[in-house]
Amino acid sequence: MASLEELRNERIKKLKLLREKGINPYPAVSNRSDIISDVLSSFDKFEGKSIFVAGRIVALRKHGGSTFFDIFDGSGKIQGFLKQDEIGDDLYKLFDETMDRGDFIEIKGEPYITKSGEKSILIREWKILTKSLRPIPEDWFGLKNEEERLRKRYLDIFLNKDVREMVEKKSIFWNSIREFLIEREFIEVETPALEIIAGGADAKPFITHHNALDIDVYLRISMGELWQKRLMVSGIEKTFEIGRQFRNEGMDAEHLQDYTQMEFYWAFADYEKGMDLVEELYKYVAEKTFGTLQFNIKGQEIDLEKKWERYDYRDTVRKLTGIDVLETTTKEVEKKLQELKIDYDKKGFNLNRAIDNLWKYCRKKLIGPGFVVGVPKEVSPLAKSDEKEPRITQRFQPIIAGSELGNGFSELNDPIDQAERFKKQSDLREAGDEEAQMYDKDFVEALEYGMPPTCGFGMSERVFAFLMNKPIRETQIFPLMKPEESQKITKSEKHPS
């Protein structure tokens, strides 16, 4: 079997032959008049007419003075029939000498049905559109492992129908969210991706340098939470943003560092109204994207149509671990984490992180669909306290198959309370907690001008990954991959002199 380099060299010879004959192997213009799926679905309408179709050659078969090949244009696949006595010796020979599986081609001809009943096009003219220099793998199994599939995602999408459909579904997913919110008079906004203070979440940010201002800045860790709340101060009552955000943390089946997030903010609404809207949103998006409300996720049968549960945070943890999160200490929780053999980061460890680690253990027992409520104030620095029990907040998180698939709350709009919580978070950062929030003085000042009661909510592409029942990295079109040796950036490239 010829090596990849040998095959590539053979194709380069064919490329040179085309150019020697005055043929551009990479023309800019195609005369395509119809897409293949339309031709196949309305074949009778096209019979007897001369049409142009174009696509990639995906199969090639030669029989004496006839050549059959399948071309695929993304919408469908059709057979082209090239007859030497119909097209002439020169064009037939040129095809035979220069064309390979993987090349893009334009064909002109008449649709007809072969004796075996296959819908085909009898070719009168052909034109190369792109000469491929590397052979396409014979099938999906030509990509030997997951790393190779993700690294060469363009081939994975081309060869694997399920992956191609996933890309299409993801577009529907985000556009259905946009459609749902716009129909309810939310307006789409854009907020800064580079921030002097990374706010709106408990997360470790990426840091980069802004050359023009000569300052270090952070890539945003939320979808403009503190900026959208400034818009509530401005008098705009319903906003949302869909975009990329970045967290310099660990990778697993549910977490990535670079992903798409949506957040909305709704003035004069509280977390109860927020839960009603989010339940409606999730059902709408699932139906639009997948055509169903029933899913199998992590081996669990999930029915989004059923009544959504309410899970009390304190009661759930107490029931599953015996710990009362409102009456405990760091030492007590740490002992329980060790007893349950739960791994946790000891750097910057405090009561907030201890409770959060314990909760992550407990939530895995919840199937859903439902909402977690009654979340402690210590782990909710931006949420409004509950009026009846100030130690908990008016926060809610959708739970499906043991994971949190969103986060929302009645937003804290008391500037004095917010300043105090920022101060506590700042103290935790100084003690080593890299995920604790930063003190945003400008945001506190904005709150002092007055922000109306507001409900905010955020969800990431983890929701899509769960509904697909796949690890989140597999549902990204081009996930970040560790570079191969030949792709590594050298020190001089990072810092050119």
N, C-alpha and C positions, 0 to 999 in steps of 0.2 A: 504494500500500500504506500502510495506517495505521501511524503511529509507535507505539512502545511506550507513550508517554505517552497517546496517544489511546485505545489499547486498554485501558489501565489505567483511564482516566476512564470508559469505557463500562462496565467491570465494576463500578466504584464506583456507577454509577447503578443497576445491577442489584442491588447490595448494599442500596442504600437502598430499592428497590422491595420487596425481601423483608421488610425491617424495617417498612415502611409497612403491609404485610399481616399484621403480627404474627408473622412467622416469624423465629426466631433462626438466622442463617446460620452460627453456630459453636456448636451444641449440645454438651454434655459427654457425652451418652449415645448409644450406638448399640445397636440391637436385633439386631445381626448374630448369626446362629445357626450359620453354616457358612462355611468358607473356600472360595474358588473352586476350588482344586486338588482338594479332596475331592469337590466337586460334579461336576467334569469326569471324575474317575477312577472314580466310582461313580454315573454318571448314572442308570442304570436304577433304582437304589435311591431316588432323589429324585423321579422322575417322578410327577406326580399329587399331590405334597405341596407345601404352601406353606412357603417358606423365606425367610430374610433373608440377603442378602449385601451387602457394602459394599466400596467401593474408589474409585479415582480414574478419572474419565472420560478415556480416552485417544484415543477416536475418536468422532465424532458425525456421523450421516447422517440427513437428513430427507426423507421422501417423502410429500407430501400430508398425510393424517391419521395417518401413522405416523412414528415416530422410532426409529432403531436407534442404539445406542451401545455401545461396548466399555468395560468397567470392569476395572481391574487392582488386585489387593490385595496384591501382593508374591509371592503363591504361584502366581497364574495369571491369565488373562484370559478373560472370558466376555461374550457379547453380551446386552444388555438390549433388549427389544422393547416399546415404549410405543405403544399404540393409543388414539387419541382416543375411539373409541366404547366401549372397555373401561374406561378410567380416568375418563372424564368431561371435559367441556369446560374446566372451571376448572383442574383439576390439569394437564391437557395444555398449556393456554395458559401457566400459570405456569412450567412446565418450559421451554417455548419462549422465554419472555421473559427468563429469569434464569439458565439453566444454560449452562456453557461447558466446552470441553475443559480439563481440569486441575482441575475441581471434584471434591470428594469427595461421594459420594452413597450412600445406603442404599436398596436396593430390596427389596420384598416381592413374591413371585410364584411361579409354578409353572415348573419346568424343562420345556422341550419342544424338539423338533428341528424346524427350519424345513424348508421344501420343498427348499431347497438342501443340506440335511443338516448345518447348523450347530447345535451345541448352544447353546441360548439360554434366557433366562428371560422369560416373559410377565408383564409388570409389572402388579400390582394397586394398589400404593401406592409412593410414593417420598418420600424425605426428604433434604434437603440436610444434609451434615455439615460441610463447609468450603467457603466461597466463595473461589476463588483470584482474586487481583487482577492477577497477571502471567501472561501466556500461556506455557505450556510450549513450548519449541522443538519444531518439527515432528518432528525426529529428532536423532540424535546429532550430525549435521553442523551442526545449528543452533548448537552450541558451536564457535566458529570456530578456536580455537587451543588449544594445551596449557595456557597460562596461564589461559585462561577456564575450561577443563574442571576444572582443579585448584582454582581459586578458587570455582567454583560446583559443588563436588563432589556436592552433593545432586542436582543435575540430571544430572550425569555418571553417577551410580549409577542413577538412575531410567531414563535413556535407553539405557544401555549394559549389556547383559546380562553381558558379560565382566567389567566392573568390579564389578557386583553379586556375581557368583560369586567374584571375588577377595576381596571383603570377607568372604564366608562361609568361604572357604578359610583366610583368616588366623585366624579364630576357631578353626577345627579345628586349625590348626598349633600355636597356643599351648596349646590344651587337650590336644592329644596329648602335648606335652612334659610338661605337668603330670601327665597320666595315667601316662605312662611312669615318671616319678620316684616318684610316690606308690605305684605298684605295687611298687617296689623299696625301700620304707620310708623314702624321704626325706620330711622334713616341710617344709611351706611356711612361710616366715618373712617378716617385714617389718622392714626396717632404715631408718635415717634418710635422708630425701631432702635435708635441710639439714645441712651439716657445717661444723664449725669448721676442720677440715683435710680437704681433698679428697684422698682416698687410693684406692689400688687400681688405678691406671692411669697411663700417661704421656699426659696430656691437659691442655689449658687449660680451666679451669672458668669457669662463669658466677658472678658475684658479685652478691649482693643484700643488703639491710639488714634485720636483724631488729629491728623497732621496740621490742618489749617488753623485749628484753635490751640494746638499743642497741649491737649488734655487727654487723659484716659477717660473712656466712656464704656458703658455696659450695653450689651445686646439685651433687648427687653426680655423679661421673664414672665410677663403677662400680656394680654392683648389690650394694653393701654388702660388698665383698670383706673389708675389714679387720674389719667387724662380724661377718660370718659366721664368720671365723676365731676371733674371740672366743668364738663359740658352740662351736667345737671345744674351746677351753680349758675351757668350762663343762661339757663332758661330753656334749653333744648331738652325735651322731656323723654324721648325714646331714641336710643342710639344702639348701634352694634358695629362690630368690626370682625372681619375674618382675615387672618394673616398668619405669618410665621412667627414663632417665638422660640427662645433658646434657653436651655438650662444645662449647666455644665456639671451634670451628675451622672449616675450609673445607667447602664443599658440592661434591659431585660425584655421579656415578652410584652410588657405593657408600657415601657418607658424608652424614649429617645431624647436626644439633646436638641434636635432641630425638627419642629413639627408644626402643623397647622392647628390653630385655636380659634374659637368663636367666643366672644363675650358680648352680652347685651346689658343695658342699663335702662331702667324703667322708673321714671319719677312718679311719685304718689302711689306706689305699689309696695307691698311688703312681701315677706318670704312665703306667706300662704298663697297669695296671688301668683308668686313666682313658681311655686310647685305646680299649680294648676296649668300654667302656661307651658312649663317644661314637659310635663306629662303629655300634653297635647302636641307639643313640638316633636317629641321622640316618636310618637305614634305616626304623625304626619310624614316625617322623614323616612321611617322604616317602610311605610306603605309605598311611598313614592320611589324609593331606591330599590327595594327588594320585592315589592308586591305582596308582602305578608307581614303579620304581626307576631308570627310564631317562629322561634329560632332555637337551634341547638347550640349552646355556647359552653365550652369546656365540659361537655358531657351532661349539661343541665338543660332541661326543656324549659324555655323561657317564653311566656305568653304576655306580650306587652298590652294585650287587650284587657286582661284581668284587672281587678281592683288593685292599685298600687299600695303596698304596705307602708306603714310608718314604723321605723326602727329607732327607739330611743337609745342614744349613744351610751348614757350612764347605765341604763338597765341592761343593755346588751353585754357590756364589758363585765358588769357585776355578775350576771348570770353565767358567763362563760369562763371567768377567771377568779371570781370572788373579790375583785378589787373595786372599790368605790372611787372613781376618778375625781370626785369632788372632795374626798376626805382622805387622800393618800399622800405619800411622800415619795421622793425620788428613790430612796433606798428600798422602800416596800415594792415599788413597781419593778425596779431593777432585779430584785430577788425573784419576782414572779417571771420576768423575762428569761432569767437563767434556768428557772425550774421548767419552763415550757420549751427550753432549748431554742429560743428565738435569737437570731443574730442581730446585733445592733452596733452602730458606730459609737465608739466610746469617746471620740473627739467632740468636745463641746457638749457632752451629754448633760441634760437637765430634765426637769419634770415635764416640760413640754414634749421633748423628744421621747421621753420614757412612755408617756401616755399615748403618743402617736404610734409608737412601735407596738404597744399592746393592742391598740385599736386595729391596726393592720392585720394582726393575728385573728382578731374576732370577726372582722368583716368578711373573711373568707368563708364563714359559716352561713352567710346570708345569701339566699338564692335570688330574691327579688322577683319581679321589679318592685322597687320601693324607694323610699327616701329615708336617709339618716337624719334625725333631728336631735335637738338638745345637746349640741356639741359644746364642750367647755370653752370658756372665754380664753383660757391660756393658749389654746391652739387655734384661735380665731381672732387675730389682731385687727381685722378690718370689719368685723360683723357687729351689729347692734346687740346689746345685751337684752335678755328676756326680761320683761318688766316684772314678772312674778318671781323669777329665780335669776338674779343678776350674775350668778356664777356660770350660767350657760348663755348661749347666743341664739339669735334667730337665724340659724344657718341650716341649709339643707344640701344633701348630696345624693344624687340618684345612685342606687345600688342595683347592679345586675350581675349575676353569676359571681358574687363574692368580691366585686371590685367597685370602686367609686368611679362613675362615669360622668362627672361634672361636679360643679361646686357653686353654690349660690347662697345669698343671705340678704336680710334687710341690712342695708349698708349703714355703717356707723357715720353719723353726721354731726355728732357732738365734738367740736374741735378740741375742747379741753380733755375729754376722754381719749380722743384719738392721739393727742400729744403725749398723754401719759403712757398709752400702750406702745407708741413708737419708742418712747424712752426705755421701756422694759425690754423691747426687742433689741434696741441698740446695746443695752447692757449685756444681753445674751450673745450678741455678735462679738463684743469685746472679750467675752469669756471663752470664745472659741467656736461658737455655733455659726458656721458659715451660711446656714440657710435662714437664719433669723432676718427679719426685715430691717431696712435702713430707715433712719429718721428723715422724713421728707418735710422740711420746714415750709416750703412753698405750698405743698398740698394742705397742710394745716391752716396756713394763711387763707387759702381759697375757701376752706370750710368756715372760717370766721366770717366770711361774707354771707354765708347761709346756703346750705344745700337742702332741697326738699327731701321728705322721706323717699327712699329709693330702694328698689330691688335690683341686684346685679347677679348675673349668672354667667359661668363659662364652661365650655365643653371642648375637648380636643378630638383629634382624629382617632383617639383610642376607642371612641364610640363606634366608629366605622369598623375598626379592626375587630371589635367584639362581635358586631353583627355579622361580619364575614367569618368569624370563628378562626381567626388567624393571628399569629404574633404581629405586633404593630410594624416591625421592620419589613415584613413581607407585604404589607399593604401600602408601603410608600413606593412610589414609582421608581425613584432613584435614591435608595437609602445611602447614608454615608458609610463608606467602606474603608477599612485600614488599607493604605496604599501598598501596592506591590513594590519590590525593590526598585524597579525601573521608574516608578512614579514618585518616589520620595523627593521632597523638596530639600535642596541643599541649603546649608547655612548662608552661602553667598546669595542664593535666590531669595531667601527670606529677608536679608538685609543687604541689598545691593549697594556698593560703594558709589 
